[in-house]
Amino acid sequence: MEITEKRTVEEVKEVLVGRKCDFCGKMVDVHNWFRVTTSHSDWGTDSGDSYEYRDACGPECVLGFAEKYVREAHSRNPNTLCIEIEHKRSLW
């Protein structure tokens, strides 16, 4: 038989305290930033492993990376590169 009682337990958890831009290294405003997701479908079922997620501090970093990525995609044959850019904005 289990015998239980309520106790206060202190727990250590890893919590998000900030974000750093993956392109320029500056700290990201957590209320106004971009998430850049890239992937490809070159290998069929293995293409799920190709997803990469990056954080960007602002339009300059996003556009600089996107230009290079699109130019590379344009020159590939066959081309299965994919890029998704999301603007993350929090009002709190």
N, CA, C and O atoms as a DFTB+ gen file, in Angstrom:
368 C
 N C O
     1  1       0.840      -1.158       0.000
     2  2       0.000       0.000       0.000
     3  2       0.894       1.232       0.000
     4  3       1.886       1.295       0.726
     5  1       0.526       2.217      -0.829
     6  2       1.258       3.470      -0.876
     7  2       0.709       4.433       0.159
     8  3      -0.503       4.572       0.324
     9  1       1.589       5.069       0.827
    10  2       1.195       6.101       1.783
    11  2       1.726       7.420       1.239
    12  3       2.928       7.550       1.003
    13  1       0.865       8.382       1.039
    14  2       1.272       9.661       0.448
    15  2       0.915      10.817       1.357
    16  3       0.033      10.722       2.210
    17  1       1.614      11.893       1.152
    18  2       1.298      13.153       1.824
    19  2       1.778      14.281       0.920
    20  3       2.627      14.069       0.055
    21  1       1.250      15.449       1.113
    22  2       1.623      16.601       0.293
    23  2       2.864      17.243       0.897
    24  3       2.931      17.503       2.098
    25  1       3.864      17.496       0.017
    26  2       5.105      18.138       0.432
    27  2       5.481      19.191      -0.602
    28  3       5.166      19.060      -1.785
    29  1       6.141      20.209      -0.149
    30  2       6.663      21.226      -1.058
    31  2       7.993      20.728      -1.602
    32  3       8.889      20.350      -0.847
    33  1       8.104      20.735      -2.922
    34  2       9.305      20.230      -3.570
    35  2       9.911      21.358      -4.409
    36  3       9.218      21.986      -5.210
    37  1      11.188      21.603      -4.221
    38  2      11.882      22.602      -5.020
    39  2      12.433      21.901      -6.255
    40  3      13.055      20.843      -6.151
    41  1      12.198      22.502      -7.440
    42  2      12.595      21.862      -8.682
    43  2      13.425      22.837      -9.511
    44  3      13.095      24.019      -9.599
    45  1      14.484      22.350     -10.106
    46  2      15.309      23.152     -10.998
    47  2      14.945      22.774     -12.425
    48  3      15.014      21.606     -12.808
    49  1      14.553      23.787     -13.216
    50  2      14.170      23.568     -14.609
    51  2      14.977      24.492     -15.500
    52  3      15.406      25.565     -15.075
    53  1      15.177      24.072     -16.728
    54  2      15.785      24.947     -17.716
    55  2      14.671      25.815     -18.299
    56  3      13.669      25.297     -18.793
    57  1      14.847      27.136     -18.239
    58  2      13.835      28.065     -18.739
    59  2      14.475      29.014     -19.748
    60  3      15.656      29.346     -19.643
    61  1      13.692      29.439     -20.711
    62  2      14.148      30.379     -21.726
    63  2      14.305      31.761     -21.099
    64  3      13.360      32.286     -20.509
    65  1      15.486      32.350     -21.221
    66  2      15.728      33.673     -20.648
    67  2      16.056      34.701     -21.721
    68  3      16.179      35.889     -21.421
    69  1      16.198      34.267     -22.953
    70  2      16.479      35.180     -24.046
    71  2      16.741      34.428     -25.332
    72  3      16.753      33.197     -25.361
    73  1      16.951      35.190     -26.399
    74  2      17.282      34.631     -27.704
    75  2      18.427      35.428     -28.297
    76  3      18.556      36.629     -28.062
    77  1      19.254      34.742     -29.066
    78  2      20.356      35.399     -29.754
    79  2      20.179      35.178     -31.250
    80  3      19.818      34.083     -31.681
    81  1      20.431      36.216     -32.039
    82  2      20.298      36.123     -33.489
    83  2      21.322      35.119     -34.018
    84  3      22.508      35.214     -33.701
    85  1      20.874      34.174     -34.810
    86  2      21.756      33.167     -35.388
    87  2      22.592      33.719     -36.537
    88  3      23.471      33.024     -37.045
    89  1      22.332      34.961     -36.956
    90  2      23.042      35.534     -38.087
    91  2      24.072      36.580     -37.672
    92  3      25.187      36.582     -38.196
    93  1      23.724      37.465     -36.746
    94  2      24.664      38.521     -36.347
    95  2      25.131      38.398     -34.901
    96  3      26.090      39.063     -34.509
    97  1      24.471      37.558     -34.099
    98  2      24.893      37.335     -32.731
    99  2      24.323      38.300     -31.702
   100  3      24.581      38.148     -30.508
   101  1      23.539      39.306     -32.149
   102  2      22.940      40.240     -31.193
   103  2      21.784      39.575     -30.458
   104  3      21.193      38.611     -30.943
   105  1      21.475      40.105     -29.282
   106  2      20.316      39.615     -28.544
   107  2      19.047      40.013     -29.291
   108  3      18.968      41.097     -29.870
   109  1      18.071      39.135     -29.272
   110  2      16.819      39.313     -30.001
   111  2      15.761      39.870     -29.058
   112  3      15.648      39.427     -27.915
   113  1      14.992      40.834     -29.532
   114  2      13.832      41.335     -28.783
   115  2      12.781      40.230     -28.808
   116  3      12.207      39.949     -29.860
   117  1      12.525      39.609     -27.673
   118  2      11.622      38.454     -27.635
   119  2      10.173      38.826     -27.935
   120  3       9.316      37.947     -28.029
   121  1       9.894      40.108     -28.085
   122  2       8.540      40.546     -28.425
   123  2       8.402      40.893     -29.906
   124  3       7.302      41.208     -30.360
   125  1       9.513      40.840     -30.678
   126  2       9.463      41.241     -32.088
   127  2      10.692      40.659     -32.792
   128  3      11.754      41.281     -32.812
   129  1      10.541      39.467     -33.365
   130  2      11.660      38.786     -33.993
   131  2      11.164      37.885     -35.117
   132  3       9.962      37.813     -35.372
   133  1      12.075      37.205     -35.782
   134  2      11.735      36.326     -36.897
   135  2      12.258      34.916     -36.643
   136  3      13.333      34.733     -36.071
   137  1      11.490      33.929     -37.074
   138  2      11.908      32.531     -37.067
   139  2      12.058      32.133     -38.534
   140  3      11.117      32.264     -39.316
   141  1      13.242      31.648     -38.904
   142  2      13.529      31.221     -40.273
   143  2      13.696      29.704     -40.255
   144  3      14.560      29.173     -39.556
   145  1      12.868      29.020     -41.024
   146  2      12.918      27.561     -41.115
   147  2      13.337      27.183     -42.526
   148  3      12.748      27.650     -43.501
   149  1      14.351      26.341     -42.635
   150  2      14.781      25.856     -43.949
   151  2      14.728      24.335     -43.963
   152  3      14.847      23.679     -42.928
   153  1      14.547      23.790     -45.167
   154  2      14.520      22.337     -45.335
   155  2      14.682      22.006     -46.815
   156  3      14.795      22.900     -47.654
   157  1      14.691      20.727     -47.120
   158  2      14.698      20.256     -48.508
   159  2      14.039      18.885     -48.548
   160  3      13.819      18.256     -47.513
   161  1      13.731      18.439     -49.744
   162  2      13.126      17.112     -49.882
   163  2      13.941      16.250     -50.846
   164  3      13.385      15.486     -51.634
   165  1      15.258      16.383     -50.771
   166  2      16.147      15.636     -51.665
   167  2      16.123      14.136     -51.432
   168  3      16.297      13.373     -52.382
   169  1      15.913      13.686     -50.198
   170  2      16.104      12.276     -49.880
   171  2      14.808      11.551     -49.551
   172  3      14.844      10.541     -48.848
   173  1      13.709      12.008     -50.016
   174  2      12.453      11.319     -49.733
   175  2      12.113      11.350     -48.263
   176  3      11.947      12.426     -47.688
   177  1      12.005      10.178     -47.640
   178  2      11.581      10.118     -46.240
   179  2      12.624      10.673     -45.280
   180  3      12.279      11.029     -44.153
   181  1      13.895      10.760     -45.690
   182  2      14.937      11.307     -44.826
   183  2      14.951      12.831     -44.806
   184  3      15.684      13.425     -44.015
   185  1      14.165      13.471     -45.651
   186  2      14.206      14.927     -45.725
   187  2      13.687      15.588     -44.452
   188  3      13.946      16.771     -44.233
   189  1      12.972      14.867     -43.622
   190  2      12.521      15.421     -42.350
   191  2      13.680      15.825     -41.453
   192  3      13.535      16.709     -40.608
   193  1      14.827      15.185     -41.632
   194  2      16.021      15.525     -40.857
   195  2      16.664      16.826     -41.327
   196  3      17.561      17.343     -40.660
   197  1      16.226      17.356     -42.451
   198  2      16.877      18.539     -43.006
   199  2      16.344      19.847     -42.418
   200  3      16.872      20.911     -42.741
   201  1      15.328      19.802     -41.576
   202  2      14.749      21.031     -41.013
   203  2      15.744      21.708     -40.085
   204  3      16.296      21.085     -39.178
   205  1      15.961      22.994     -40.328
   206  2      16.805      23.811     -39.457
   207  2      16.012      25.048     -39.064
   208  3      15.338      25.650     -39.900
   209  1      16.092      25.426     -37.801
   210  2      15.355      26.563     -37.263
   211  2      16.359      27.602     -36.788
   212  3      17.276      27.296     -36.026
   213  1      16.174      28.829     -37.248
   214  2      17.074      29.914     -36.869
   215  2      16.247      31.095     -36.369
   216  3      15.119      31.310     -36.814
   217  1      16.823      31.856     -35.438
   218  2      16.193      33.072     -34.933
   219  2      16.926      34.272     -35.523
   220  3      18.151      34.267     -35.641
   221  1      16.164      35.299     -35.893
   222  2      16.742      36.512     -36.468
   223  2      16.228      37.730     -35.727
   224  3      15.055      37.806     -35.361
   225  1      17.131      38.690     -35.510
   226  2      16.773      39.877     -34.728
   227  2      15.952      40.880     -35.516
   228  3      15.187      41.637     -34.918
   229  1      16.081      40.915     -36.827
   230  2      15.346      41.923     -37.597
   231  2      15.382      41.662     -39.089
   232  3      15.980      40.688     -39.547
   233  1      14.735      42.543     -39.845
   234  2      14.632      42.367     -41.297
   235  2      15.981      42.263     -42.009
   236  3      16.110      41.488     -42.957
   237  1      16.986      43.023     -41.575
   238  2      18.282      42.998     -42.257
   239  2      18.897      41.606     -42.231
   240  3      19.401      41.128     -43.247
   241  1      18.858      40.961     -41.080
   242  2      19.423      39.618     -40.969
   243  2      18.612      38.604     -41.770
   244  3      19.177      37.728     -42.424
   245  1      17.294      38.725     -41.717
   246  2      16.429      37.807     -42.475
   247  2      16.674      37.960     -43.970
   248  3      16.864      36.970     -44.675
   249  1      16.669      39.197     -44.453
   250  2      16.830      39.438     -45.888
   251  2      18.208      39.030     -46.383
   252  3      18.330      38.491     -47.483
   253  1      19.250      39.277     -45.594
   254  2      20.595      38.861     -45.988
   255  2      20.688      37.356     -46.153
   256  3      21.242      36.866     -47.137
   257  1      20.143      36.618     -45.186
   258  2      20.165      35.160     -45.272
   259  2      19.265      34.669     -46.407
   260  3      19.660      33.791     -47.174
   261  1      18.062      35.228     -46.516
   262  2      17.107      34.776     -47.536
   263  2      17.655      34.996     -48.943
   264  3      17.451      34.157     -49.821
   265  1      18.340      36.101     -49.168
   266  2      18.898      36.355     -50.502
   267  2      19.898      35.268     -50.883
   268  3      19.840      34.731     -51.989
   269  1      20.811      34.944     -49.974
   270  2      21.794      33.887     -50.242
   271  2      21.096      32.544     -50.470
   272  3      21.462      31.791     -51.372
   273  1      20.090      32.253     -49.645
   274  2      19.392      30.974     -49.736
   275  2      18.648      30.855     -51.066
   276  3      18.694      29.807     -51.710
   277  1      17.966      31.917     -51.476
   278  2      17.199      31.899     -52.727
   279  2      18.129      31.802     -53.925
   280  3      17.829      31.097     -54.888
   281  1      19.256      32.503     -53.876
   282  2      20.211      32.410     -54.987
   283  2      20.757      30.986     -55.118
   284  3      20.916      30.479     -56.228
   285  1      21.044      30.341     -53.980
   286  2      21.505      28.953     -54.030
   287  2      20.410      28.050     -54.588
   288  3      20.681      27.179     -55.415
   289  1      19.184      28.255     -54.140
   290  2      18.063      27.440     -54.618
   291  2      17.880      27.605     -56.124
   292  3      17.583      26.639     -56.827
   293  1      18.055      28.818     -56.613
   294  2      17.868      29.105     -58.040
   295  2      18.909      28.385     -58.898
   296  3      18.632      28.030     -60.043
   297  1      20.092      28.172     -58.353
   298  2      21.168      27.554     -59.134
   299  2      21.192      26.029     -59.032
   300  3      21.949      25.380     -59.754
   301  1      20.382      25.447     -58.152
   302  2      20.381      23.986     -57.983
   303  2      19.440      23.312     -58.967
   304  3      18.387      23.849     -59.312
   305  1      19.839      22.123     -59.413
   306  2      18.977      21.354     -60.303
   307  2      19.158      19.877     -59.948
   308  3      20.263      19.371     -60.141
   309  1      18.186      19.165     -59.457
   310  2      16.846      19.671     -59.132
   311  2      16.879      20.515     -57.856
   312  3      17.808      20.427     -57.054
   313  1      15.872      21.307     -57.700
   314  2      15.801      22.209     -56.550
   315  2      14.654      21.798     -55.651
   316  3      13.492      21.862     -56.050
   317  1      14.977      21.378     -54.444
   318  2      13.935      21.034     -53.477
   319  2      14.074      21.855     -52.203
   320  3      13.467      21.527     -51.183
   321  1      14.883      22.939     -52.256
   322  2      15.067      23.776     -51.075
   323  2      13.785      24.523     -50.734
   324  3      13.027      24.925     -51.617
   325  1      13.561      24.700     -49.443
   326  2      12.359      25.386     -48.976
   327  2      12.759      26.329     -47.840
   328  3      13.576      25.973     -46.991
   329  1      12.179      27.534     -47.826
   330  2      12.422      28.482     -46.752
   331  2      11.080      29.043     -46.296
   332  3      10.209      29.352     -47.110
   333  1      10.930      29.166     -44.984
   334  2       9.722      29.755     -44.404
   335  2      10.178      30.817     -43.404
   336  3      11.036      30.558     -42.560
   337  1       9.603      31.999     -43.505
   338  2       9.951      33.097     -42.614
   339  2       8.707      33.516     -41.867
   340  3       7.704      33.891     -42.474
   341  1       8.772      33.452     -40.532
   342  2       7.642      33.840     -39.692
   343  2       8.028      35.052     -38.847
   344  3       9.101      35.084     -38.244
   345  1       7.154      36.034     -38.811
   346  2       7.366      37.187     -37.926
   347  2       6.696      36.861     -36.595
   348  3       5.489      36.627     -36.534
   349  1       7.477      36.851     -35.555
   350  2       6.960      36.541     -34.214
   351  2       6.810      37.848     -33.465
   352  3       7.793      38.550     -33.230
   353  1       5.590      38.176     -33.091
   354  2       5.340      39.422     -32.380
   355  2       4.445      39.142     -31.192
   356  3       3.380      38.539     -31.320
   357  1       4.893      39.586     -30.048
   358  2       4.127      39.427     -28.822
   359  2       3.716      40.795     -28.328
   360  3       4.520      41.727     -28.341
   361  1       2.495      40.928     -27.898
   362  2       2.003      42.214     -27.402
   363  2       2.165      42.334     -25.896
   364  3       1.741      43.344     -25.333
   365  1       2.749      41.369     -25.218
   366  2       2.867      41.396     -23.770
   367  2       4.273      41.676     -23.368
   368  3       4.573      41.738     -22.176
